[in-house]
Amino acid sequence: MGRGSYNASDWNKLKNSRNIAGAKNEKEIFRSTKCDQRFDPRYIQHREARDSEDHPESLPIIIGLDVTASMGYLAEQVAKESLNETMMKLYSTNAVKDPALMFAAYGDGDDESPLQVTQFESDIRIAEQLLDLWLENGGRGWVVPCMLWYFAAFHTKLDNYDKRKKKGFIFTIGDDADCRNDSEHDALMTHFKRVFVEDVDMSVRDILKAAEEKFEVFHIFLSNTYYRGPGIVEMLPGHTMVIGTDDIGAIPEIIISTIQMTKGMTLEQAVRQWPELKRPALSGALSSLQIKNEKGLSF
């Protein structure tokens, strides 16, 4: 996967054909009423981000969306604005030469479909597959981004890692998440076995560590949402960015700036490249990062 290139013309055609601009809520955008087998981990051995003639140095980027009931507006925002802006700005800033994007929807461990994953793509198929995801809108407190970490660690094949020993990127976006403590390990692994149809016996911290072998893992935490307890924020110190729900329009710039900073750009340079109105939100979010960039410098 990952052939072709993303362009605004194809997005406008898709946006008009699905009446995305005129949709009143997320259910008018995401029309699926069950998980499509194409995106169900039960039926997926691996997702591949391979180099191609169009993209000889593919860089895998996974964007995971919390699709529990409190997060419906997030998926709507991403579908209407953030996806297109992210792709266009990735190219215009030259932050990533050959991006290969995969979207994921993660929810509650008790959901019918706690995890859905698209293919890695570089053209309009990114948007087409995103719009075909099912917004189950479940969630009773056991949100499981760790399932996405597990999939990324053990069910992806990446030329960027295998050939060049470089990491891709994972950005999860949503509430903080209850990643569960060791006392509830067996219950969590029962959900993993159901979702992946394989025996899994790993702590959440070990799953995260495995994902970090192949990816830089970040979380964009929407701070003024319902749950703010110990969880993913504590597991990703220095890799968690906090924004208010009023600033979700800055998500494309946050993602791109984070990638740029891992490649050597300073915080000041990352913030100043964007319009002045967005700089306060970006500065607040990015200033919490503690990352070692490719030049060996830490922020």
C-alpha positions as CSV (number, residue, x, y, z in Angstrom):
1,M,0.0,0.0,0.0
2,G,1.0,3.7,-0.1
3,R,1.1,4.4,-3.9
4,G,-0.1,7.7,-5.4
5,S,-0.3,11.1,-3.7
6,Y,-2.9,13.0,-1.8
7,N,-4.3,16.2,-3.4
8,A,-7.0,18.7,-2.6
9,S,-9.0,18.0,-5.8
10,D,-9.6,14.4,-4.9
11,W,-10.6,15.5,-1.4
12,N,-13.1,18.0,-2.7
13,K,-14.7,15.4,-4.9
14,L,-15.0,13.0,-2.0
15,K,-16.2,15.7,0.4
16,N,-19.0,16.7,-2.0
17,S,-20.0,13.2,-2.9
18,R,-20.6,12.4,0.8
19,N,-22.0,15.8,1.7
20,I,-19.5,16.1,4.5
21,A,-19.7,19.9,4.7
22,G,-23.5,19.7,5.1
23,A,-23.5,17.0,7.7
24,K,-25.1,18.0,11.0
25,N,-23.3,15.5,13.2
26,E,-20.8,12.6,13.0
27,K,-23.4,10.0,12.3
28,E,-24.2,11.7,9.0
29,I,-20.5,11.5,8.1
30,F,-19.7,8.0,9.4
31,R,-22.6,6.0,8.1
32,S,-21.4,2.5,8.9
33,T,-23.5,0.6,11.5
34,K,-21.1,-2.2,12.2
35,C,-17.4,-2.9,11.8
36,D,-16.3,-3.5,8.3
37,Q,-14.3,-6.8,8.1
38,R,-11.6,-4.9,6.2
39,F,-10.7,-3.0,9.3
40,D,-11.2,-5.8,11.9
41,P,-8.0,-7.0,13.5
42,R,-9.5,-10.5,13.6
43,Y,-9.0,-10.7,9.9
44,I,-5.8,-8.8,9.5
45,Q,-2.4,-10.4,9.7
46,H,-0.4,-7.3,9.0
47,R,-0.7,-3.8,7.7
48,E,2.2,-2.9,5.4
49,A,3.9,0.5,4.8
50,R,6.2,-0.3,1.9
51,D,8.5,1.8,-0.3
52,S,7.3,2.4,-3.8
53,E,8.4,4.2,-7.0
54,D,6.1,7.1,-5.9
55,H,7.3,7.0,-2.3
56,P,10.8,5.5,-2.0
57,E,11.3,6.5,1.6
58,S,7.9,5.7,3.2
59,L,7.2,7.0,6.7
60,P,4.4,5.3,8.5
61,I,2.1,7.6,10.6
62,I,-0.7,6.1,12.6
63,I,-3.4,8.4,13.9
64,G,-5.7,6.8,16.5
65,L,-9.0,8.3,17.4
66,D,-10.9,7.7,20.6
67,V,-14.4,7.0,19.3
68,T,-16.1,6.4,22.7
69,A,-19.4,8.3,23.2
70,S,-17.8,11.4,24.6
71,M,-15.5,11.8,21.6
72,G,-17.9,11.9,18.6
73,Y,-17.2,15.5,17.9
74,L,-13.5,14.6,17.5
75,A,-14.1,12.2,14.6
76,E,-16.4,14.8,13.0
77,Q,-13.7,17.5,13.2
78,V,-11.1,15.1,11.8
79,A,-13.3,14.2,8.9
80,K,-14.4,17.7,8.1
81,E,-11.2,19.6,8.5
82,S,-8.2,18.0,10.2
83,L,-7.4,15.1,7.8
84,N,-7.2,17.3,4.7
85,E,-5.3,20.0,6.5
86,T,-2.8,17.4,7.9
87,M,-2.1,15.9,4.5
88,M,-1.8,19.2,2.6
89,K,0.4,20.7,5.3
90,L,2.6,17.6,5.5
91,Y,3.4,18.1,1.8
92,S,3.6,22.0,1.9
93,T,6.0,22.1,4.8
94,N,8.0,19.2,3.5
95,A,7.9,17.8,7.0
96,V,7.5,14.3,5.6
97,K,8.6,13.4,2.1
98,D,6.7,10.2,1.7
99,P,3.9,9.9,4.3
100,A,1.9,6.7,4.6
101,L,-1.1,7.2,6.9
102,M,-3.1,4.7,8.7
103,F,-6.2,5.6,10.8
104,A,-7.4,3.7,13.7
105,A,-10.5,3.9,15.8
106,Y,-10.2,2.7,19.4
107,G,-12.9,2.4,22.0
108,D,-13.8,0.5,25.2
109,G,-12.6,-3.0,25.9
110,D,-16.1,-4.2,26.3
111,D,-17.2,-2.8,22.9
112,E,-18.1,-5.1,20.1
113,S,-15.2,-3.6,18.1
114,P,-12.7,-2.0,20.4
115,L,-10.2,-1.5,17.6
116,Q,-10.5,-0.8,13.8
117,V,-7.5,-0.1,11.5
118,T,-7.3,1.1,8.0
119,Q,-4.5,0.4,5.5
120,F,-1.4,2.6,5.2
121,E,-2.1,4.9,2.3
122,S,-0.7,8.0,0.6
123,D,-3.6,9.2,-1.5
124,I,-7.4,9.8,-1.2
125,R,-7.9,6.2,0.0
126,I,-6.8,7.6,3.4
127,A,-10.0,9.6,3.6
128,E,-12.2,7.0,2.0
129,Q,-11.2,4.4,4.5
130,L,-11.5,6.8,7.5
131,L,-15.1,7.6,6.5
132,D,-15.9,3.9,6.4
133,L,-15.0,3.3,10.0
134,W,-17.7,2.5,12.5
135,L,-18.3,5.0,15.3
136,E,-19.6,2.6,17.9
137,N,-19.9,5.3,20.6
138,G,-19.5,2.9,23.4
139,G,-17.2,3.3,26.4
140,R,-17.8,2.6,30.0
141,G,-14.4,3.7,31.3
142,W,-12.0,1.1,30.0
143,V,-10.6,2.8,26.9
144,V,-7.9,0.8,25.2
145,P,-5.3,2.6,23.1
146,C,-3.0,-0.2,24.2
147,M,-4.7,-2.4,21.6
148,L,-3.5,0.0,18.9
149,W,0.0,-0.1,20.4
150,Y,-0.1,-3.9,20.3
151,F,-1.3,-3.9,16.7
152,A,1.4,-1.4,15.7
153,A,4.1,-3.5,17.4
154,F,3.2,-7.0,16.2
155,H,1.0,-6.6,13.1
156,T,2.8,-4.1,10.9
157,K,5.5,-4.5,8.3
158,L,7.4,-1.3,7.7
159,D,10.2,-0.7,5.2
160,N,11.1,2.4,7.2
161,Y,12.0,0.2,10.2
162,D,13.2,-2.9,8.4
163,K,15.4,-1.2,5.8
164,R,16.4,2.0,7.5
165,K,16.0,1.3,11.2
166,K,14.0,4.4,11.6
167,K,10.8,4.8,13.6
168,G,7.4,5.8,12.4
169,F,4.9,7.8,14.5
170,I,1.8,7.0,16.5
171,F,-0.6,9.8,17.6
172,T,-3.5,8.8,19.7
173,I,-6.1,11.6,20.2
174,G,-8.8,11.8,22.9
175,D,-9.5,11.6,26.6
176,D,-6.9,10.3,29.0
177,A,-7.4,6.6,29.1
178,D,-7.5,4.1,31.9
179,C,-4.7,1.7,30.8
180,R,-5.5,-0.6,33.8
181,N,-3.2,-1.8,36.5
182,D,-1.6,-5.2,37.0
183,S,-4.5,-6.4,39.2
184,E,-6.8,-6.4,36.2
185,H,-4.3,-8.0,33.8
186,D,-6.3,-11.2,33.2
187,A,-9.5,-9.3,32.3
188,L,-7.6,-7.1,29.8
189,M,-5.9,-10.1,28.2
190,T,-9.3,-11.7,27.7
191,H,-10.3,-8.7,25.6
192,F,-7.0,-8.9,23.6
193,K,-7.6,-12.6,22.8
194,R,-11.1,-11.8,21.6
195,V,-9.9,-8.9,19.4
196,F,-6.8,-10.5,18.0
197,V,-7.7,-14.2,18.1
198,E,-4.3,-15.0,19.6
199,D,-3.0,-15.6,23.0
200,V,-1.5,-12.4,24.5
201,D,0.1,-12.2,28.0
202,M,1.9,-8.9,28.3
203,S,1.6,-6.0,30.6
204,V,0.4,-2.7,29.2
205,R,3.8,-1.2,29.8
206,D,5.5,-4.0,27.9
207,I,3.1,-3.5,25.0
208,L,4.0,0.1,24.9
209,K,7.7,-0.7,25.0
210,A,7.3,-3.0,22.0
211,A,5.4,-0.3,20.1
212,E,8.2,2.1,20.9
213,E,10.7,-0.2,19.2
214,K,9.1,0.8,15.8
215,F,7.3,4.0,16.5
216,E,7.6,7.3,18.4
217,V,4.4,7.2,20.4
218,F,2.5,10.3,21.4
219,H,-0.9,11.2,22.9
220,I,-2.9,14.4,22.3
221,F,-5.0,14.8,25.4
222,L,-8.2,16.8,25.3
223,S,-8.0,18.2,28.8
224,N,-11.5,19.5,29.5
225,T,-13.2,16.1,28.9
226,Y,-14.9,13.7,31.3
227,Y,-12.1,11.5,32.6
228,R,-8.8,12.9,33.9
229,G,-7.2,10.2,36.0
230,P,-4.0,8.2,36.0
231,G,-3.5,6.4,32.7
232,I,-2.0,7.2,29.3
233,V,-0.7,10.6,30.4
234,E,1.4,9.0,33.1
235,M,2.6,6.2,30.8
236,L,3.8,8.7,28.2
237,P,5.6,11.5,30.1
238,G,7.2,13.9,27.7
239,H,5.2,12.4,24.9
240,T,1.7,13.8,25.9
241,M,0.4,17.1,24.6
242,V,-2.5,18.7,26.3
243,I,-5.0,20.9,24.5
244,G,-8.5,22.2,25.2
245,T,-11.4,21.0,23.1
246,D,-11.6,24.5,21.7
247,D,-8.2,24.0,20.1
248,I,-8.8,20.7,18.3
249,G,-8.4,22.7,15.1
250,A,-4.7,22.9,15.9
251,I,-4.3,19.1,15.7
252,P,-2.7,19.1,12.2
253,E,-0.1,21.6,13.2
254,I,0.6,19.7,16.5
255,I,1.2,16.5,14.6
256,I,3.4,18.1,11.9
257,S,5.4,20.1,14.4
258,T,6.0,17.1,16.6
259,I,7.4,15.2,13.6
260,Q,9.6,18.2,12.7
261,M,11.0,18.5,16.3
262,T,12.1,14.8,16.2
263,K,14.0,15.7,13.1
264,G,15.8,18.7,14.6
265,M,13.5,21.7,14.6
266,T,13.4,23.7,17.8
267,L,10.2,24.5,19.7
268,E,10.5,28.2,18.7
269,Q,10.9,27.3,15.0
270,A,8.0,24.8,15.1
271,V,5.6,27.4,16.6
272,R,6.7,30.4,14.6
273,Q,6.0,28.7,11.2
274,W,2.2,28.8,11.8
275,P,-0.3,31.6,11.8
276,E,-0.1,33.8,14.9
277,L,-3.6,32.9,16.1
278,K,-2.7,29.3,16.5
279,R,0.6,29.9,18.3
280,P,-0.6,30.0,21.9
281,A,-2.3,26.6,21.6
282,L,0.7,25.1,19.8
283,S,3.2,26.6,22.3
284,G,1.2,25.2,25.2
285,A,0.9,21.8,23.7
286,L,4.4,21.4,22.3
287,S,6.3,22.8,25.3
288,S,5.5,19.7,27.3
289,L,7.4,17.5,24.9
290,Q,10.6,15.9,26.1
291,I,12.0,14.1,23.0
292,K,15.4,13.3,21.7
293,N,15.6,14.3,18.1
294,E,17.6,12.7,15.2
295,K,20.5,15.0,15.9
296,G,20.8,13.8,19.5
297,L,19.4,16.9,21.1
298,S,16.7,16.8,23.8
299,F,13.9,19.2,24.4
